[in-house]
């Protein structure tokens, strides 16, 4: 199944006209279709702002040549109606905008072999660009755990937590997708050119922004909604009180996606935003990849048992046996009746308990009476 070609060409033009996530255009395109919307904009000057945008940007745009140029670079343009179109993006149609960004994207420019419809059960890992060594290590471990379970990892290719998430997935032999705020032909940040090349080979690089477009602040805000919508769950690893990762978390909540947070030291400023998410109940607390998979999986999948400390030999004793054992002295022998008085247990029961405790190596009998054996201290 593929979308009509005239619709694809119209969406190419519109993607060159407006900024990604422009709620006026995404809403009208969803209602009218891009082909009809483009006709209305060219024929009707009542919406002066959109018309001005159209005149300033769309005049020289040849959508056929745009697609051909993208194809030469190994880039495809995926739109609603294509078999590859990820169903999760449709949830953006009813989610309230954030800072005037929202709606179902006109289309996505994709470079890489991975199909976008394979992201339905994927995991987003986001967080601070100035990550600590702790945050980077945790993000990489969570991504690796997801990758080993066959879960694709999605992030934004930024420095810090994003980078650690992508690298963790790649190191585990998994698939990962980078969602950019610029054209997919531009390595951004420039220091991640090699990383982005690896991501293209092991997954895909995706953007709502057309080929050649530079990163801008408004495009990052639009990009964040895509990360949340493309995935089943978002994990925030280190985010200060003012952080772009919290914008992604906000979108995950609006889209009814699972939101998870990794706690950091209570004195750590880079974790204050995460702690607020957890404290308010917006995010569930996770500390390992296994816990993330349990939250991400379907009912009955990846179930964990509650963690417990190591079992000690004493844990196998009954309450009465432990009561008798507690009454046995450490350094000097004691008689059976003395132990019975200290334990508050009948002498016959104490005698039987002492024999069993001796057999198990907890006590020993000296000429002067009963005392603890070395194992009893463990």
Buried (B, 14 or more C-beta within 10 A) or exposed (E): EEBEEEBBBBBBBBBBBBBBBBBBBBBBBBEEBBBBBBEBBEEEEEBEEBBEBBEEBBEEBEBEEBBEBBEEBEBBBBBBBBEBBBEBBEBBEEBEBBEEBBBBBBBBBBBBEBBBBBBEBBBBBBBBBBBBEBBBBBBBBBBBBBBBBEBBBBBBBBBBBBBBBBBBBBEBEBBBBBBBBBBBBBBBBEEBEEBBEBBBEBBBBBBBBBBBBEBBEBBBBBBBBBBBBBBBBBBBBBBBEEBBBBBBBBBBBBBEBBBBBBBBEEEBBBBBBBBBBBEEEBBBBBEBBBBBBBBBBEEEEBEEEEEEEEEEEBEEBEEBBBBBBEBBBEEEBBEBEBBBBBBEBEBEBBBBBBEBBBEBEBBBBEEEBBBBBEBBEE
